[in-house]
Amino acid sequence: MSAQRYNAVEWFEVGTDRPEDVKKFYGELFGWTFTGAGQYSEITTPGSDHVSGGVFDSQGAFPSYAIFYVTVEDVAATLSKAEALGAKVLVPATTSPDGLVFAQLQDATGNHFGIFTPPQKA
């Protein structure tokens, strides 16, 4: 991702206990390509010059989903504001080993979405 575009949809994720089937389906349907092995594969869509999504192997730990993620400046502050607007936190602010901070919410009408702040560059 180049320059930060806060409050823009910058990532999407498909969570499933059948990642190979998901990759086959979307690869054949839309021409998406996949890189990575293990529990997370990254998605590049045709015409894009960068990775813009991922397939998460949930290993059956929760129901399958497909959500979008919005880049925010401050995950904790955005969670507070979202809750004040009627959202419910589904996955609290979590920091990955590389410094990415993310959370998942349900909006006031029941839609599932995510927010994230990319790792800070040194």
Secondary structure, DSSP 8 states (H G I E B T S, - for coil): --S--TTSEEEEEEEES-HHHHHHHHHHHH--EEE--TTEEEEE-TT-SS--EEEEE-TTSS--EEEEEEE-S-HHHHHHHHHHTT-EEEEEEEE-TTS-EEEEEE-TTS-EEEEEE-----
